[in-house]
Amino acid sequence: KRDASSIINSITQLASNSQVKVTSVKPEEEKEYNSYSEIAVRLSIVAANYHRIGDFISRLENAPEIYIIDNFSIRPLSQISGGRDSDRLSAELTIIAVIFKG
């Protein structure tokens, strides 16, 4: 059975492969349903440009696991760092991993 730790490891590896830096990871409470469960992970990421973030999302969509992207927001890192890092981007997103039972 996959747990939050293995899901976080998979997601951060996909981010690394896309040259996206994960700056914060917050797993949420697992939700149980009849035939599956969901584990949501809130991520903060930093990337050099939109293409890197797009590559990360593409890798999530094509992964053998089922991931749902929720609550996605993106902004220039300069809005956070007070004008520095003018080209880089920061994004916040929640990724929900779906794990089927049985």
Secondary structure as the mmCIF struct_conf table of DSSP 4:
data_model
#
loop_
_struct_conf.conf_type_id
_struct_conf.id
_struct_conf.beg_label_comp_id
_struct_conf.beg_label_asym_id
_struct_conf.beg_label_seq_id
_struct_conf.end_label_comp_id
_struct_conf.end_label_asym_id
_struct_conf.end_label_seq_id
HELX_RH_AL_P HELX_RH_AL_P1 ALA A 4 ASN A 17
TURN_TY1_P TURN_TY1_P1 SER A 18 GLN A 19
STRN STRN1 LYS A 21 PRO A 27
STRN STRN2 LYS A 31 GLU A 32
BEND BEND1 ASN A 34 SER A 35
STRN STRN3 TYR A 36 ALA A 47
BEND BEND2 ALA A 48 ASN A 49
HELX_RH_AL_P HELX_RH_AL_P2 TYR A 50 ASN A 62
BEND BEND3 ALA A 63 GLU A 65
STRN STRN4 ILE A 66 PRO A 76
TURN_TY1_P TURN_TY1_P2 LEU A 77 LEU A 77
HELX_RH_AL_P HELX_RH_AL_P3 SER A 78 SER A 81
TURN_TY1_P TURN_TY1_P3 GLY A 82 GLY A 83
BEND BEND4 ASP A 85 ASP A 87
STRN STRN5 LEU A 89 PHE A 100
#
